[in-house]
Amino acid sequence: MNVLSWPRTLGRSPLRSSRAGVVALLMTLLSAAATGGAVAGCGGKGKGAEAPTSSAASPTAKKPDEAGLEGSAKGLYEKGWEAYRKGELAEAAAAFNEAASKSPQAAAPRHALGLVLEAQGNTAAAQEQYRAALGVQPDFEPAIGSYAMS
């Protein structure tokens, strides 16, 4: 079931209860705006009312978090996520920071560093990293959503 096509009789979206849900909704709406399509369940009619498909859904497209990362930068990025999942935020920040310095054209390490900084309670520094990610790649949707929610 498309999460955006919930019955209007429920009166409340299942997404409203979490930050991740709000970010997911924001990403869907941004994607629809970028492709000129409408979003299912948001008043659209006809063919345009279906949820848009993106190139990220194709089997050959890179995941947004991996785009532009190669070699040691990709390994550091993965190491950062592993540390983040374990709650080792200082180690995660160091790995993401090093990945960003080794791959300056990639937005993903800057965005991930922003997530770590936000988890540490440093919202201003997190926003700075989200803006840096958007400076590298203005259409990087994870950074758009994180910046909007911070």
N, C-alpha and C positions, 0 to 999 in steps of 0.2 A: 504494500500500500504506500502510495506517495504521501509523505508526512504533511504535505501542503493541501491534501484533498480530504481532510477530516470533515465529518459532517458539521455543518454550521449549527445544527441543533445542540451540539455539545457546548457551544458558546466559549470554549477555551481550547487553545492550541496545546497539544502535548509538548510543544517546544518551549513554551513560555516559562517553564520551571527551571531552566538551567542556562548558564552563560553559553555553553557549547551549543545548545539549541538555538539561541538567538544568533550566534555567529553563523550557524548552518543556514538559518533563514536569511540572514543578510547576504551570505554568499550566493544563495539561490536567486535572490532578487537582483543582485549585481550581475550575475551571469545572464539573467533574462534581459536586463537592460542593455548589456553589451551586445547581445545577439539580436536584439530587436523583437524578441518573443515575449509572450505573456506567460505568467506562472499559473499552473493549474490551481483552481480553488480560490483565485484572486479576482474573479469577476470577468475573466476573459471568455470569449466565445469563439467557436469554430476551431480550425486547426491550430491557430496561434495560442490556444488555451492550454496546450500540452506543455509539460515541463521541457525546457530546452535541453538539447544535448550539446555537449562540448567536446572538443578534441581530446580533452583529458580522459574521456571515457573510452577512447579507442585503444585497442590493445598495443599499438605501437607508440602511443604518446607517453612521455615521461610523467611521473607523478610530480606535482608542483614542488614538493620538498626536495626532489632530487635534481631538478633542472639546473644545469650549469655547474654541478659538482662533479669533479673527477679526481682520481688518484688519492693522494693523502688527505685532501680536503673532504672528500666523501667519507673516508675512514674516520676522520676527526668528528665529522657531523654525526655519524652513527654512534660513535663513542659518547658524544654529548647527549644524545637521546637515551642511551643506556644509563648513563649517570643520572639523568633527569628522572627516569622511571624509578630509579632506586632512591630518589630523594637527595642525592648528592649534588646539590645545586651549585656549589663552588666549582666542583670538577666539571659539571655540565657547562657552566659559563666559560671556563677556561678553554674547553674543547671547541665550543661554538665560536669563541673569539678567535682562536687560532685558525679554524676552518674559514672564517670570514677573511682573515688576512691572507690566507693561501689562495682563496678564490674570490677576489674582490668583485667579480662580475655576477656573483650569485646572491640572490636575496634571501634564500632559505636560512643560512646561518645567522644572519642579522635578525631575522624574525624570531628564530629559536632563542637567540640570546635575549631578545626582548621578553619572551615568555618566562625565561628564568629570572630575569630582573624583576618582572612583575610578581612572580611567585615569592621573591625575596622582599617584596614590599616597596620596591623602588620604581614607582610608576613613572616618574619623570624620565629616568634613564631608559625604561622600557619603551616609552613613547619615542624617545630619540632613536632607538634601534629600529622600531617599526617605520619611522620616517626614513631612516637610512636604507632599509629594505625597499621602500617605495621609491627612493631616489635611484636605486639600481634597476628596479623593475616596477614601473608605475602600476601595472595591472596584476601584481602579485596578491591574489585574493586573500590568502591567510593573513598577510600584514594589514590589508585594508580592514578586515574584520576585527583583528586584535586591536588595532589603533582606535577603531570606532568604539570598542567595548572597554577600553582602558580609562 
